[in-house]
Amino acid sequence: MKNERLETFRVRVISVGFSVLALAIFKPFGLDAWQWEAYVHLLAIGALGVGVCMLTELILHYIVRMPRSMEQGVDYIIRRNLWFQIINTVLVSLMICLYRHYMLSSRLEGNRLSWSNFFETLLIMAFCSFAIGLYWRFKFRSRYLALELEETRLLNEQLQKLQHEEEQRAPIPLTEGESVAASQAMAYSETPSETVTLEGTTSENVSLRIPDLLYIEAVGNYVKVYHWQEGRVRTDMLRATMKQMEDDLLAYSTIVRCHRAFLVNLQQVEKIISKSGNMLLLIKSDNGSIPVSRSNMVQIRDAVKRYN
């Protein structure tokens, strides 16, 4: 944790240094009118920038609830850095505008606080932030790729554990007497049934065992239900929405929304693979893959890690 904080501080100081260097080269805000004193002001702006970076880190940690953590995955880190850039750029622009008003306006009236000055500063700092963001993303690209591979490896291990847990819960063949007793007990049990009937808005319906469900795909006003039946993959069409299917299958923890157009049964996922930040789910014995959208990555991770 301490090393991570030191690394964060080092990255922020270097980023501020790049911004100050850009300001020293182009001398906006009338800095050239201050001659050698301009460099004193640049050092002050640099110190102000480091302070604002630390403030932004606190805002992200305690207000936005996005602590810096490499364990959350690459997508989380990239998303957090994007939020950092947005918040920090606005705050730095505001602080520089105030500095211009109170410290740089004695020789240049145009530095007084105004909306035009704020947007001018915001544009300059947004460009610096964009350039710095590209630099760090390129610099840490290999680290991100290593994290992606490690995260995918752990998810696959946990996926196998999940599937093993579900196999352990599979019903054991019973004698006729035991079957009657089990049926009576099932009537009073809140455990979801292994067999489910999916219904559309018309008369069509599909009855299947949950372990046999592969995935459900949205196609216009219909959904395609892919499932095993008599040793082969069968596809049934229902006139229904994905939201309706999701609600009908809410009781089954292994069935998760992985994309706006797909619901997947994690019991039928052979492997999770990652390609340049995009996650794919390989389906068992189907030779197909299902995409995982960025907005649903957390949902997939949580569903798999629940069995860790």
For each residue, the residues with C-beta under 8 A, 3 or more apart:
1: 4 5
2: 5 6
3: 6 7
4: 1 7 8 68 70
5: 1 2 8 9
6: 2 3 9 10
7: 3 4 10 11
8: 4 5 11 12 57 68
9: 5 6 12 13 54
10: 6 7 13 14
11: 7 8 14 15 136
12: 8 9 15 16 50 53 54 57
13: 9 10 16 17 50
14: 10 11 17 18
15: 11 12 18 19 53 132 136
16: 12 13 19 20 46 49 50 53
17: 13 14 20 21 46
18: 14 15 21 22 128 131 132 135
19: 15 16 22 23 46 49 125 128 129 132
20: 16 17 23 24 42 43 45 46 49
21: 17 18 24 25
22: 18 19 25 26 128 131
23: 19 20 26 27 28 29 31 42 45
24: 20 21 27 38 39 42
25: 21 22
26: 22 23
27: 23 24 31 32 38
28: 23 31 120 124
29: 23 96 100 104 108 111 121
30: 33 34 104 107 108 110 111
31: 23 27 28 34 38 41 42 104
32: 27 35 38
33: 30 107 108
34: 30 31 37 38 41 104 107
35: 32 38
36: 39 40
37: 34 40 41
38: 24 27 31 32 34 35 41 42
39: 24 36 42 43
40: 36 37 43 44
41: 31 34 37 38 44 45 99 103 104
42: 20 23 24 31 38 39 45 46
43: 20 39 40 46 47
44: 40 41 47 48 99 103
45: 20 23 41 42 48 49 96 99
46: 16 17 19 20 42 43 49 50
47: 43 44 50 51
48: 44 45 51 52 92 95 96 99
49: 16 19 20 45 46 52 53 92 95
50: 12 13 16 46 47 53 54
51: 47 48 54 55
52: 48 49 55 56 88 91 92 95
53: 12 15 16 49 50 56 57 88
54: 9 12 50 51 57 58
55: 51 52 58 59 91
56: 52 53 59 60 84 87 88 91
57: 8 12 53 54 60 61 68 84
58: 54 55 61 62 63
59: 55 56 62 63 64 87
60: 56 57 63 64 66 67 68 80 83 84 87
61: 57 58 64 65 66 67 68
62: 58 59 65
63: 58 59 60
64: 59 60 61 83 87
65: 61 62
66: 60 61 76 79 80 83
67: 60 61
68: 4 8 57 60 61 80
69: 72 76
70: 4 77 147
71:
72: 69 76 77
73: 76 77 147 151 297 301
74: 77 78 144 147 148 151 277
75: 78 79 277 294 297
76: 66 69 72 73 79 80 298
77: 70 72 73 74 80 81 144 147
78: 74 75 81 82 137 144 277
79: 66 75 76 82 83
80: 60 66 68 76 77 83 84
81: 77 78 84 85 133 136
82: 78 79 85 86
83: 60 64 66 79 80 86 87
84: 56 57 60 80 81 87 88
85: 81 82 88 89 129 130 133
86: 82 83 89 90
87: 56 59 60 64 83 84 90 91
88: 52 53 56 84 85 91 92 129
89: 85 86 92 93 122 125 126 129
90: 86 87 93 94 122
91: 52 55 56 87 88 94 95
92: 48 49 52 88 89 95 96 125
93: 89 90 96 97 118 121 122 125 126
94: 90 91 97 98 118
95: 48 49 52 91 92 98 99
96: 29 45 48 92 93 99 100 121 125
97: 93 94 100 101 113 117 118 121
98: 94 95 101 102 113
99: 41 44 45 48 95 96 102 103 104
100: 29 96 97 103 104 105 111 112 113 117 121
101: 97 98 104 105 111 112 113 117
102: 98 99 105
103: 41 44 99 100
104: 29 30 31 34 41 99 100 101 107 108 111
105: 100 101 102 108 109 110 111 112
106:
107: 30 33 34 104
108: 29 30 33 104 105 111
109: 105 112
110: 30 105 117
111: 29 30 100 101 104 105 108 117
112: 100 101 105 109 117
113: 97 98 100 101 117 118
114: 117 118
115: 118 119
116: 119 120
117: 97 100 101 110 111 112 113 114 120 121
118: 93 94 97 113 114 115 121 122
119: 115 116 122 123
120: 28 116 117 123 124
121: 29 93 96 97 100 117 118 124 125
122: 89 90 93 118 119 125 126
123: 119 120 126 127
124: 28 120 121 127 128
125: 19 89 92 93 96 121 122 128 129
126: 89 93 122 123 129 130
127: 123 124 130 131
128: 18 19 22 124 125 131 132
129: 19 85 88 89 125 126 132 133
130: 85 126 127 133 134
131: 18 22 127 128 134 135
132: 15 18 19 128 129 135 136
133: 81 85 129 130 136 137
134: 130 131 137 138
135: 18 131 132 138 139
136: 11 15 81 132 133 139 140
137: 78 133 134 140 141 144
138: 134 135 141
139: 135 136
140: 136 137 143 144
141: 137 138 144 145
142: 145 146
143: 140 146 147
144: 74 77 78 137 140 141 147 148 277
145: 141 142 148 149
146: 142 143 149 150
147: 70 73 74 77 143 144 150 151
148: 74 144 145 151 152 274 277
149: 145 146 152 153 274
150: 146 147 153 154
151: 73 74 147 148 154 155 274
152: 148 149 155 156 272 273 274 279
153: 149 150 156 157
154: 150 151 157 158
155: 151 152 158 159 272 300 301 304 305
156: 152 153 159 160 271 272
157: 153 154 160 161
158: 154 155 161 162 304 305 307 308
159: 155 156 162 163 266 269 271 272 304
160: 156 157 163 164
161: 157 158 164 165 307 308
162: 158 159 165 166 254 266 267 303 304 306 307
163: 159 160 166 167 266 267
164: 160 161 167 168
165: 161 162 168 169 307
166: 162 163 169 170 211 254 267
167: 163 164 170
168: 164 165
169: 165 166
170: 166 167 211
171: 174 194
172:
173:
174: 171 178 179 182
175: 178 179
176: 179 180
177: 180 181
178: 174 175 181 182
179: 174 175 176 182 183
180: 176 177 183 184
181: 177 178 184 185
182: 174 178 179 185 186
183: 179 180 186 187
184: 180 181 187 188
185: 181 182 188 189
186: 182 183 189 191 193
187: 183 184
188: 184 185
189: 185 186
190:
191: 186
192: 196 210 251 252
193: 186 196
194: 171 209 210 211
195: 207 208 209 210
196: 192 193 207 208 210 248 249 252
197: 205 206 207
198: 205 206 207 208 225 238 240 245 248 249
199: 204 205 238 240 248
200: 204 205 222 223 238 239 240
201: 239 240
202: 239
203:
204: 199 200 236 237 238 239
205: 197 198 199 200 238
206: 197 198 225 227 236 238
207: 195 196 197 198
208: 195 196 198 212 213 225 227 229
209: 194 195 212 213
210: 192 194 195 196 213 252 254 255 265 267
211: 166 170 194 265 267
212: 208 209 227 228 229
213: 208 209 210 216 225 226 227 255 265 268
214: 226 227 228 233 264 265 268 283 284 286
215: 226 262 263 264 265 268 283 290
216: 213 223 224 225 226 242 245 262 263 264
217: 223 224 226 261 262
218: 222 223 241 242 260 261 262
219: 222 223 224 237
220:
221: 239
222: 200 218 219 237 238 239 240
223: 200 216 217 218 219 237 238 240 241 242 245
224: 216 217 219 235 236 237
225: 198 206 208 213 216 235 236 237 238
226: 213 214 215 216 217 233 234 235 286
227: 206 208 212 213 214 233 234 236
228: 212 214 231 232 233 234
229: 208 212 232 233 234
230:
231: 228
232: 228 229
233: 214 226 227 228 229 285 286
234: 226 227 228 229
235: 224 225 226
236: 204 206 224 225 227
237: 204 219 222 223 224 225
238: 198 199 200 204 205 206 222 223 225
239: 200 201 202 204 221 222
240: 198 199 200 201 222 223 244 245
241: 218 223 244 245
242: 216 218 223 245 246 257 260 261 263
243: 246 247
244: 240 241 247 248
245: 198 216 223 240 241 242 248 249 263
246: 242 243 249 250 257 263
247: 243 244 250
248: 196 198 199 244 245
249: 196 198 245 246 252 255 263
250: 246 247
251: 192
252: 192 196 210 249 255 265
253: 303 306
254: 162 166 210 265 266 267 303
255: 210 213 249 252 263 264 265 266
256: 263 264 266 296 299 300 303
257: 242 246 260 262 263 296 299
258: 262 263 264 281 290 291 292 293 296 299 300
259: 262 290 291 292 293 296
260: 218 242 257 293
261: 217 218 242
262: 215 216 217 218 257 258 259 290 291
263: 215 216 242 245 246 249 255 256 257 258
264: 214 215 216 255 256 258 268 269 281 283 290
265: 210 211 213 214 215 252 254 255 268 269
266: 159 162 163 254 255 256 269 303 304
267: 162 163 166 210 211 254
268: 213 214 215 264 265 283 284 286
269: 159 264 265 266 272 281 282 283 284
270: 282 283 284 285
271: 156 159 281 282
272: 152 155 156 159 269 279 280 281 282 300 304
273: 152 279 280 282 289
274: 148 149 151 152 277 278 279 280
275: 278 280
276:
277: 74 75 78 144 148 274
278: 274 275 291 292
279: 152 272 273 274 291 292 297 300
280: 272 273 274 275 289 290 291 292
281: 258 264 269 271 272 289 290 291 292 300
282: 269 270 271 272 273 288 289
283: 214 215 264 268 269 270 286 287 288 289 290
284: 214 268 269 270
285: 233 270
286: 214 226 233 268 283
287: 283
288: 282 283
289: 273 280 281 282 283
290: 215 258 259 262 264 280 281 283
291: 258 259 262 278 279 280 281
292: 258 259 278 279 280 281 296 297 300
293: 258 259 260 296 297
294: 75 297
295:
296: 256 257 258 259 292 293 299 300
297: 73 75 279 292 293 294 300 301
298: 76 301 302
299: 256 257 258 296 302 303
300: 155 256 258 272 279 281 292 296 297 303 304
301: 73 155 297 298 304 305
302: 298 299 305 306
303: 162 253 254 256 266 299 300 306
304: 155 158 159 162 266 272 300 301 307 308
305: 155 158 301 302 308
306: 162 253 302 303
307: 158 161 162 165 304
308: 158 161 304 305
